[in-house]
Amino acid sequence: MTKFIVMAEEGERVLLEKAREQLGLDLTDAELIFTGVGGINIIRSLQSLDRDAEIINIGYAGSANFDIGTWVQVTEVRLNHPNVTYPEPELHLSNDLQQPPTTSNNLIRAVCYSNCDFVLQSDYSDCVFDMELAFIAALGFKKLSSFKYVSDNLSLHTYHEHTHGVE
């Protein structure tokens, strides 16, 4: 089976060792792909991959109420569009493929909302916000899991303090 670790930016590489140490994830024999930030970069980077490949998305995410430094195993992903409601499919992840072997007190299971811009405020709690996962899931990969490391509490300043991410 082909396995890929998908990350948005080179600056997220530091999360690989944290995921191994803190969650016990087996990331051996996986090819690392840096896609770039956002939906268009996801589509361009991943469109030619076999949909049967195992995809492990690891990256930073914001949260309104989860502590910075908390790991979240994403169970479902949706687009974040707080001003309108329209029907869209539920995108559930196949997390049975990449279960952390050690139970971590810091691992939370939650929904991820993907956005086209950095989220600075939200009425949603008990979730995380990113800019890529919904687009990865929409491509139809059958074996997709995601682990997000909370970098901020919806603060671009705090995000920059904890990462080397987008400007």
ABEGO torsion letter per residue (X at the ends): XBBBBBBABAAAAAAAAAAAAAAGBBABGBBBBBAEBEAAAAAAAAAABBAABBBBBBBBBBBAABBBGBBBBBABBBBBBAABBBBBBBBBBBAAABBBABBBAABBBBBBBBBABBBABBABBGBBBBAAAAAAAAAGBABBBBBBBBABBGBAAAAAAABABBX
